[in-house]
Amino acid sequence: MDINDLRGFSTVFLMVTFIGLCIWAYSSKRKKAFDEAANLPFADEELNQETMQEEARNG
């Protein structure tokens, strides 16, 4: 076994890891979690708007 075998094994390992990561990321089981994470910045804005409205009422 020489360095070229090690390079070949590492290439195959990284390719399998990449394909597995792509399958995990595009899995329909993860869609809900990713959609919630994508909307987190907007949830913060809604919370800030509600706080501002309450402060204006209590003024």
N, C-alpha and C positions, 0 to 999 in steps of 0.2 A: 504494500500500500504506500503510495507516494502522495505528494502534495496535490496532484491533479485529482486523485480520488476524493480527497477531502474537499476540494473546491466543488466537485460535482455533487457530493452529498449535501453540502451547505446550500448550493443552488436549488436542489430539489426540496430541501427542508424549507427554505424561504418562500419558494413558489407555493408549496402546500399551505404554509401559514398565511400567505396573502390571499389565496383562494378561500380558505376558511374564514378569514376576516371579512371578505366581501360577502360571503353567504350569510354570515351573522348580521352584518350591517343591513342587508336588504331583505332579511327575513320578515315575514308578515307578523311574527310574534313580537318583534321589537318596534313595530310601527307606532303603537300607542305611546310607548315611552319616548320615542324620538319626537313625536308630535308635541307631547307635553313639554319636552325640553326646548323645542323650537319656539314655543309660545311664552317661555319664562320672561323675556324682556317686556312683553306686552302686559303680563300680569303685574309687574312692578309699576308700570305706568297707571294701570287702573287703580292700584292701591294708593298711589300718590294723589290721583285725582279725587278719590273718595276722602282722603285725609284733608285735602285742601277745601273741599266742599263742607266738611264738618267744621273746620276752623272758621270758614266764612259765616256759617250759621251761628256759631257760638261767639264769634267775633269780638 
